[in-house]
Amino acid sequence: MLSNDKKQAVLARISEIEKYVLKHQGKDIPIDVVCGIKTAESDELAKLSDSVMPILRTALVINWRESAMKSRYEHFRTAFPEISTFCYG
């Protein structure tokens, strides 16, 4: 078990790390903000009822930025609105 002093030191270090700035989509953003963005994206995926989105999202984002995938996915959904699964039958 950590003493209160050590616990406070660990929490201070975590806070320091969360404020560390890195490049995300060409912008300088603190790590805690990037974590929030990624969490929101994961929540968005979890709410979807079709099986197409996770597969297409992965395929369309390979070697590209997340923002490029979103416009490609919207184009796919507009072109093929009836597709909700890759299962045949």
NORJO-V357706 format. One line per field, one symbol per residue. ss: DSSP state (A for helix, B for strand, O for the rest). phi: phi as a letter, one per 20 degrees, with the letter a starting at -180 (. if undefined). A space follows every 10 residues. Layout:
# NORJO-V357706
ss: ???
phi: ???
This chain:
# NORJO-V357706
ss: OOOAAAAAAA AAAAAAAAOO BBBBOOBBBB AAAAAAAAAA AAAAAAAOOO OAAAAAAAAA AOOOOAAAAA AAAAAAAAAO OOOOOOOOO
phi: .efgffffff ffffffffef ececlmcecf gfffffffff ffffffefee efgfffgfff egmcfgffff fffgfffffc feecbefdq
